[in-house]
Amino acid sequence: TVGFDPILYNKSEAFTDGKVTLRVESSGTDVWLVAKNGTRSFIELSGLTLGGSRCAYNARSKQLLPPGSVSTFVVPTVGMLGLCFNNEDQLMFINRAFSRISPKAKGKDSLSLLFSVSYDFPGKADLINNHDFQELYLLFLNEDNL
């Protein structure tokens, strides 16, 4: 694995609905982790990992999210994530233009990106560790979907 440090980009208030929501989004070639803590307790993210077919990026530190908040973190860019794919997959990065990250594959013009993170409630006596694992897809443009 390759270590990285997520950078807190933005934090805002959110309504408390008792749910924790974690999403990986892209804007151009920038990649973001958007973490919503809809609980009334602090949560601590750990083991944040983004993986390709050859290696993975793993966060070196934990992130503490305040209650009722949405935090946006900068994570490795699409170009950096491309280094964690095997040679055959890297040809997709060279020959095609990147479109977006999606929860659904679109034919042969996509590459699987694995996302996982654990979170717990450090202030609670009954420490419960939760895991979120998602298979996402890097979508690329071709002549048919320009």
ChimeraX commands (.cxc) that place a marker at each C-alpha (Angstrom):
marker #1 position 0.00,0.00,0.00 radius 0.5
marker #1 position 0.92,3.64,-0.47 radius 0.5
marker #1 position 0.29,5.97,2.47 radius 0.5
marker #1 position -1.49,9.28,2.03 radius 0.5
marker #1 position -2.92,12.00,4.25 radius 0.5
marker #1 position -6.53,13.03,3.55 radius 0.5
marker #1 position -6.82,16.82,3.64 radius 0.5
marker #1 position -9.93,18.38,5.16 radius 0.5
marker #1 position -11.21,20.71,2.44 radius 0.5
marker #1 position -14.56,21.81,3.82 radius 0.5
marker #1 position -16.80,21.22,6.81 radius 0.5
marker #1 position -20.43,22.28,7.26 radius 0.5
marker #1 position -23.40,21.51,9.45 radius 0.5
marker #1 position -25.85,18.72,8.62 radius 0.5
marker #1 position -29.16,17.59,10.04 radius 0.5
marker #1 position -29.06,14.70,12.49 radius 0.5
marker #1 position -30.87,11.69,11.09 radius 0.5
marker #1 position -28.87,9.03,12.94 radius 0.5
marker #1 position -27.03,7.92,9.77 radius 0.5
marker #1 position -23.43,7.96,8.63 radius 0.5
marker #1 position -23.00,8.36,4.86 radius 0.5
marker #1 position -19.68,8.01,3.03 radius 0.5
marker #1 position -19.29,8.78,-0.69 radius 0.5
marker #1 position -16.38,9.05,-3.09 radius 0.5
marker #1 position -16.98,11.72,-5.72 radius 0.5
marker #1 position -14.95,13.21,-8.55 radius 0.5
marker #1 position -14.76,16.63,-10.16 radius 0.5
marker #1 position -12.52,16.60,-13.19 radius 0.5
marker #1 position -9.57,14.50,-12.07 radius 0.5
marker #1 position -9.88,15.55,-8.40 radius 0.5
marker #1 position -11.28,12.92,-6.04 radius 0.5
marker #1 position -13.11,13.67,-2.80 radius 0.5
marker #1 position -14.41,11.74,0.18 radius 0.5
marker #1 position -17.67,13.28,1.41 radius 0.5
marker #1 position -18.47,12.06,4.93 radius 0.5
marker #1 position -21.78,12.93,6.58 radius 0.5
marker #1 position -22.09,12.30,10.31 radius 0.5
marker #1 position -25.81,12.52,10.97 radius 0.5
marker #1 position -25.45,11.15,14.51 radius 0.5
marker #1 position -25.28,13.05,17.79 radius 0.5
marker #1 position -21.83,11.58,18.58 radius 0.5
marker #1 position -18.34,12.09,17.25 radius 0.5
marker #1 position -17.15,9.41,14.83 radius 0.5
marker #1 position -13.60,8.45,13.94 radius 0.5
marker #1 position -12.73,7.24,10.45 radius 0.5
marker #1 position -9.83,4.80,10.15 radius 0.5
marker #1 position -8.41,2.49,7.51 radius 0.5
marker #1 position -9.53,4.69,4.61 radius 0.5
marker #1 position -8.41,2.77,1.51 radius 0.5
marker #1 position -8.77,3.29,-2.26 radius 0.5
marker #1 position -7.46,0.37,-4.30 radius 0.5
marker #1 position -6.79,-0.54,-7.90 radius 0.5
marker #1 position -5.76,-3.83,-9.55 radius 0.5
marker #1 position -2.13,-3.63,-8.38 radius 0.5
marker #1 position -1.96,-1.65,-5.12 radius 0.5
marker #1 position -3.94,0.62,-2.81 radius 0.5
marker #1 position -3.72,4.01,-1.15 radius 0.5
marker #1 position -4.23,3.82,2.62 radius 0.5
marker #1 position -4.74,6.85,4.89 radius 0.5
marker #1 position -1.96,7.18,7.46 radius 0.5
marker #1 position -4.12,8.99,10.01 radius 0.5
marker #1 position -7.61,8.87,11.47 radius 0.5
marker #1 position -10.18,11.56,10.82 radius 0.5
marker #1 position -12.52,12.78,13.57 radius 0.5
marker #1 position -15.95,13.96,12.43 radius 0.5
marker #1 position -18.09,16.13,14.73 radius 0.5
marker #1 position -21.78,15.35,15.28 radius 0.5
marker #1 position -24.23,16.73,12.72 radius 0.5
marker #1 position -21.64,17.61,10.09 radius 0.5
marker #1 position -20.57,17.00,6.51 radius 0.5
marker #1 position -16.81,16.91,5.94 radius 0.5
marker #1 position -15.13,16.87,2.54 radius 0.5
marker #1 position -11.62,15.43,2.25 radius 0.5
marker #1 position -9.20,15.60,-0.68 radius 0.5
marker #1 position -7.84,12.13,-1.50 radius 0.5
marker #1 position -5.43,11.02,-4.29 radius 0.5
marker #1 position -6.34,12.31,-7.76 radius 0.5
marker #1 position -7.39,10.06,-10.63 radius 0.5
marker #1 position -3.84,10.28,-12.03 radius 0.5
marker #1 position -2.37,9.11,-8.73 radius 0.5
marker #1 position -4.96,6.32,-8.45 radius 0.5
marker #1 position -3.94,5.24,-11.96 radius 0.5
marker #1 position -0.52,4.29,-10.63 radius 0.5
marker #1 position -2.22,1.56,-8.57 radius 0.5
marker #1 position -3.44,-0.30,-11.63 radius 0.5
marker #1 position -1.61,-2.95,-13.64 radius 0.5
marker #1 position 0.01,-2.12,-16.99 radius 0.5
marker #1 position -2.96,-3.27,-19.07 radius 0.5
marker #1 position -5.37,-1.14,-17.02 radius 0.5
marker #1 position -3.02,1.86,-17.20 radius 0.5
marker #1 position -3.49,1.88,-20.99 radius 0.5
marker #1 position -7.07,2.98,-20.32 radius 0.5
marker #1 position -5.71,6.08,-18.53 radius 0.5
marker #1 position -3.36,6.77,-21.47 radius 0.5
marker #1 position -5.75,6.11,-24.37 radius 0.5
marker #1 position -9.06,7.40,-23.00 radius 0.5
marker #1 position -10.28,10.57,-21.32 radius 0.5
marker #1 position -11.53,10.14,-17.75 radius 0.5
marker #1 position -15.24,10.87,-17.27 radius 0.5
marker #1 position -16.23,10.28,-13.63 radius 0.5
marker #1 position -16.44,7.89,-10.69 radius 0.5
marker #1 position -19.67,5.91,-10.60 radius 0.5
marker #1 position -21.25,3.16,-8.49 radius 0.5
marker #1 position -22.14,1.34,-11.75 radius 0.5
marker #1 position -19.89,-0.05,-14.48 radius 0.5
marker #1 position -20.49,0.94,-18.09 radius 0.5
marker #1 position -19.12,-1.84,-20.26 radius 0.5
marker #1 position -15.46,-2.21,-21.08 radius 0.5
marker #1 position -14.80,1.53,-20.61 radius 0.5
marker #1 position -14.56,1.27,-16.83 radius 0.5
marker #1 position -12.11,0.10,-14.19 radius 0.5
marker #1 position -13.01,-1.20,-10.74 radius 0.5
marker #1 position -11.96,0.99,-7.80 radius 0.5
marker #1 position -12.31,-0.49,-4.33 radius 0.5
marker #1 position -13.16,1.81,-1.43 radius 0.5
marker #1 position -13.21,0.81,2.22 radius 0.5
marker #1 position -13.23,2.60,5.56 radius 0.5
marker #1 position -14.00,1.76,9.17 radius 0.5
marker #1 position -15.59,4.08,11.68 radius 0.5
marker #1 position -16.45,3.96,15.34 radius 0.5
marker #1 position -17.85,6.17,18.06 radius 0.5
marker #1 position -14.87,6.86,20.34 radius 0.5
marker #1 position -16.93,8.46,23.13 radius 0.5
marker #1 position -19.26,5.48,23.55 radius 0.5
marker #1 position -18.67,2.82,26.20 radius 0.5
marker #1 position -19.82,-0.01,23.91 radius 0.5
marker #1 position -17.29,0.52,21.12 radius 0.5
marker #1 position -18.85,-0.69,17.87 radius 0.5
marker #1 position -16.63,-0.78,14.79 radius 0.5
marker #1 position -18.50,-0.31,11.50 radius 0.5
marker #1 position -17.11,-1.07,8.06 radius 0.5
marker #1 position -18.10,0.44,4.73 radius 0.5
marker #1 position -16.91,-1.33,1.58 radius 0.5
marker #1 position -17.91,-0.18,-1.92 radius 0.5
marker #1 position -16.91,-1.23,-5.39 radius 0.5
marker #1 position -16.86,1.90,-7.53 radius 0.5
marker #1 position -15.91,2.37,-11.17 radius 0.5
marker #1 position -13.67,4.81,-12.97 radius 0.5
marker #1 position -15.53,5.59,-16.20 radius 0.5
marker #1 position -13.73,6.64,-19.36 radius 0.5
marker #1 position -15.03,8.25,-22.55 radius 0.5
marker #1 position -14.97,6.56,-25.92 radius 0.5
marker #1 position -16.25,7.60,-29.36 radius 0.5
marker #1 position -19.77,6.34,-28.52 radius 0.5
marker #1 position -20.27,8.34,-25.31 radius 0.5
marker #1 position -18.51,11.67,-25.99 radius 0.5
marker link #1:1,2 radius 0.2
marker link #1:2,3 radius 0.2
marker link #1:3,4 radius 0.2
marker link #1:4,5 radius 0.2
marker link #1:5,6 radius 0.2
marker link #1:6,7 radius 0.2
marker link #1:7,8 radius 0.2
marker link #1:8,9 radius 0.2
marker link #1:9,10 radius 0.2
marker link #1:10,11 radius 0.2
marker link #1:11,12 radius 0.2
marker link #1:12,13 radius 0.2
marker link #1:13,14 radius 0.2
marker link #1:14,15 radius 0.2
marker link #1:15,16 radius 0.2
marker link #1:16,17 radius 0.2
marker link #1:17,18 radius 0.2
marker link #1:18,19 radius 0.2
marker link #1:19,20 radius 0.2
marker link #1:20,21 radius 0.2
marker link #1:21,22 radius 0.2
marker link #1:22,23 radius 0.2
marker link #1:23,24 radius 0.2
marker link #1:24,25 radius 0.2
marker link #1:25,26 radius 0.2
marker link #1:26,27 radius 0.2
marker link #1:27,28 radius 0.2
marker link #1:28,29 radius 0.2
marker link #1:29,30 radius 0.2
marker link #1:30,31 radius 0.2
marker link #1:31,32 radius 0.2
marker link #1:32,33 radius 0.2
marker link #1:33,34 radius 0.2
marker link #1:34,35 radius 0.2
marker link #1:35,36 radius 0.2
marker link #1:36,37 radius 0.2
marker link #1:37,38 radius 0.2
marker link #1:38,39 radius 0.2
marker link #1:39,40 radius 0.2
marker link #1:40,41 radius 0.2
marker link #1:41,42 radius 0.2
marker link #1:42,43 radius 0.2
marker link #1:43,44 radius 0.2
marker link #1:44,45 radius 0.2
marker link #1:45,46 radius 0.2
marker link #1:46,47 radius 0.2
marker link #1:47,48 radius 0.2
marker link #1:48,49 radius 0.2
marker link #1:49,50 radius 0.2
marker link #1:50,51 radius 0.2
marker link #1:51,52 radius 0.2
marker link #1:52,53 radius 0.2
marker link #1:53,54 radius 0.2
marker link #1:54,55 radius 0.2
marker link #1:55,56 radius 0.2
marker link #1:56,57 radius 0.2
marker link #1:57,58 radius 0.2
marker link #1:58,59 radius 0.2
marker link #1:59,60 radius 0.2
marker link #1:60,61 radius 0.2
marker link #1:61,62 radius 0.2
marker link #1:62,63 radius 0.2
marker link #1:63,64 radius 0.2
marker link #1:64,65 radius 0.2
marker link #1:65,66 radius 0.2
marker link #1:66,67 radius 0.2
marker link #1:67,68 radius 0.2
marker link #1:68,69 radius 0.2
marker link #1:69,70 radius 0.2
marker link #1:70,71 radius 0.2
marker link #1:71,72 radius 0.2
marker link #1:72,73 radius 0.2
marker link #1:73,74 radius 0.2
marker link #1:74,75 radius 0.2
marker link #1:75,76 radius 0.2
marker link #1:76,77 radius 0.2
marker link #1:77,78 radius 0.2
marker link #1:78,79 radius 0.2
marker link #1:79,80 radius 0.2
marker link #1:80,81 radius 0.2
marker link #1:81,82 radius 0.2
marker link #1:82,83 radius 0.2
marker link #1:83,84 radius 0.2
marker link #1:84,85 radius 0.2
marker link #1:85,86 radius 0.2
marker link #1:86,87 radius 0.2
marker link #1:87,88 radius 0.2
marker link #1:88,89 radius 0.2
marker link #1:89,90 radius 0.2
marker link #1:90,91 radius 0.2
marker link #1:91,92 radius 0.2
marker link #1:92,93 radius 0.2
marker link #1:93,94 radius 0.2
marker link #1:94,95 radius 0.2
marker link #1:95,96 radius 0.2
marker link #1:96,97 radius 0.2
marker link #1:97,98 radius 0.2
marker link #1:98,99 radius 0.2
marker link #1:99,100 radius 0.2
marker link #1:100,101 radius 0.2
marker link #1:101,102 radius 0.2
marker link #1:102,103 radius 0.2
marker link #1:103,104 radius 0.2
marker link #1:104,105 radius 0.2
marker link #1:105,106 radius 0.2
marker link #1:106,107 radius 0.2
marker link #1:107,108 radius 0.2
marker link #1:108,109 radius 0.2
marker link #1:109,110 radius 0.2
marker link #1:110,111 radius 0.2
marker link #1:111,112 radius 0.2
marker link #1:112,113 radius 0.2
marker link #1:113,114 radius 0.2
marker link #1:114,115 radius 0.2
marker link #1:115,116 radius 0.2
marker link #1:116,117 radius 0.2
marker link #1:117,118 radius 0.2
marker link #1:118,119 radius 0.2
marker link #1:119,120 radius 0.2
marker link #1:120,121 radius 0.2
marker link #1:121,122 radius 0.2
marker link #1:122,123 radius 0.2
marker link #1:123,124 radius 0.2
marker link #1:124,125 radius 0.2
marker link #1:125,126 radius 0.2
marker link #1:126,127 radius 0.2
marker link #1:127,128 radius 0.2
marker link #1:128,129 radius 0.2
marker link #1:129,130 radius 0.2
marker link #1:130,131 radius 0.2
marker link #1:131,132 radius 0.2
marker link #1:132,133 radius 0.2
marker link #1:133,134 radius 0.2
marker link #1:134,135 radius 0.2
marker link #1:135,136 radius 0.2
marker link #1:136,137 radius 0.2
marker link #1:137,138 radius 0.2
marker link #1:138,139 radius 0.2
marker link #1:139,140 radius 0.2
marker link #1:140,141 radius 0.2
marker link #1:141,142 radius 0.2
marker link #1:142,143 radius 0.2
marker link #1:143,144 radius 0.2
marker link #1:144,145 radius 0.2
marker link #1:145,146 radius 0.2
view
